[in-house]
Amino acid sequence: MRFFGQPKAVRVYVDAKILNMHDQSLPREAYVGYVVEGGKRRNVKKVDATESDDAEVEAILFAVEDLRDPLGRLTVVCDHESVVSEAKKDALKNPSGPMRKLRAVLRANPSIRLEVLQANPAHGVVTEYVNGLQKA
């Protein structure tokens, strides 16, 4: 719901990619990124994560930390349904450190919403960045 005078929430798509996920002999490298709807603002960075759930949580946290102040109200869209579901639950038995942080951020910032979406434009942003690293 939007009230008169309040700006519309900006949609931000997030994604994560872990390299060498299926080859235990190689080191895993995780990258997260986001793209603001319309594609004019985007960013990618390397993070410490070895599991896909943690990497997706790190992607959400990265977008929120990078965009909360300049953009205000955010709707963060993630294609990882289990992460979105866990973040929205009232209580979790043993959340990971990143998930605990995400849940605290969401509780402290009601202007930030989290949604799940299957087709995610941020996937291409992270893939493009990682492919560029591999060519260098």
N, C-alpha and C positions, 0 to 999 in steps of 0.2 A: 504494500500500500504506500502511496506517495501523497504527502500533504502539500498543500499550496505553499509555494516558496521554497520547498526543499528540492535540491538538485536530484536528477535521476541518477541511480546507481550506475557506475561504469562497469561493463562486463569485461572481465579479464580471464583469459584462457591460460591454463598452466599445464606443463607436462614435464616428465623426467625420463632420462635414458641412462641405463647402466651398460657400459661397454664390457665385453668379455664375461657376460653373465653365465654363459654355458660352457666356459672353459676354465676350470678351476686352476689350471697351471699359470694363467695370466692374471695380472692384477686387475681388479675391478675399478673402473672410474665412472663416477656418476655426474651427470650434468642436468641442471634444471633450468627451466625458462618460462617466460610468459609472453603473451602478446595481448595488448589492449584491443578491444573490438575496433575494427577499422584498420588495424595493422600499423598505425603511425608510431606507436611506442611499444618497444619490446626489449627484452634483455635475457641473457643466458649466463650462467656461472657454473663452476665446478663445485661440488659439495662432497662431504664425507657421508656416504651412504652405500651400503652393500646389498640392501633389500629393496625391492620395488616399492613396498608400502612406505618405508621411511623416505625414499627418494621423492615420492609424490607429495608427502607431507612437507618436505623441504621445499618443493616447488611452490606450494601454497604459501608457506611462510616467507619465501623470497619475494613473491609478488606483493604480499601484504606489506612487508617491511619497506619495499621499494616504492610502493604506490599509495599507501594509506594517507600520508600527509599531502602530496600534491593533488590527489584525485578525490579524497574524501570517501564518499560512499562507494563500496565495491561489491560486485557480485563475482566471486571467484568460481570459475567453471573448471572442473576436473573430470577426466575420463576414467578415473579409478574409483569405481562404485563403493568398494569396501572402505576406502579411506574416508570418503564423504559420509558414509553411513556411521562409521566409528566416531568421527568428529562431531556428529550431530546427536549421538546418544546421550542420554541423561547421565549414565554412569558406565565406566569400563573397569574390569577387574585388574588387568595388568597392561596399561597402555605403555608404549615405548616412550622414550624421552621426547622425541620430536612430536609425537601425538599429544603428550601432556602439554607441551608448549603451545601447539596449535589450538587445543581446546581452551586453554587459558586466554589466548589472544582473541578467539571468537567470543568468549564470555565477556571480556573486557571491552569489546568493540562491536556493539549491536548493529552498527552501520555496515558491517561486513557480513555478507551472506555467502554460503557455500552451496553450489549446485553440482549435479553430475550430468555429464553429456557424453555421448558415445563418440561422435566425430569431433575431433579437437584440433583447431587451427594451430595451437602452440606446438603440436607434435612436429610439424614441419620446421618450425623455428629452431627447436633443439636439434633435430636431425641435420639441418643445414649447418649449424655451428659445429657439431661433432664431425661431420664429413669434411669440413674445412680444416679441422685440426689434423685429421688423418692424412690429408694431402700435403700438409706442411712438413 
